[in-house]
Amino acid sequence: MVVSFQNTSSSFVVVAQVTLVWNDPPASLLAGVSLVIDFDLRVTSPAGTTYLGNGGAAADRLNNAER
């Protein structure tokens, strides 16, 4: 899913805080990673800078909450 927001006014700056949280079903006891559904938060600024959830350099593969 992609959600877009665009600030069309040049008279003010919009500061956005984005949080993605979801319920994850229990993983198998034999699973190496306990996250079953792996969504990744990625925000791209108007300048083209990409920010990943939880401030990492790579997508977060362990948590069901990303900010």
N, C-alpha and C positions, 0 to 999 in steps of 0.2 A: 504494500500500500504506500502511496506517495501522497503527502499532504504539502501543499504549497501555500506560502504566505508572502505577499509582496507589499512593501511600503512604497506607495506612489507619491508621497508628499516629500518635498525636499526641505520643508521647514522644521522638521523634527526627526529625531532618531528613535527607532523602536529597538528596545532591548528585549530579547526574547529568552525565556527559560523553557526548555523542552524536557519533558520526562516521559519515558515509555515504561509501563509496568504491565505485566500479564501474569495470569495464573498458569502454572506449569504442572502437568500431571506427573505423578511419581515415576521415576525411571526404574528400570529393572535393577535388582540388587547386584547383578553382575556387570552392569554398565560402567564403563570407565569414567564417563562424565554424567553427572546427574541431571543436566539440563536437557529436556526432551524437545521442547520448541525453542528455537534459537532465533529470535528477532534481533536485528541490529539497528541501533539508532545512528543515523548519519544526517548531519545538517550542513548545508552548503550556503555560505555567505554570498551576498551580491558580488563580491570581489572574486568569488570562485574558490575560497578557502573551504576545505571540508573538515568538519569536526566530528569525531566519533564518540559514541556514548561512553561515559565514565572516564573521559579524558585520555584514553589510551592511544597508542600509535597504531593499534590493530583493533579489529572488532572484538568485543567482549564475548567470550564463549562460555562464561561461567555463571552469569547473573541474570535473573528475570526482571531486573529493574535497571534502567540506564538513564543517565541524565547528562 
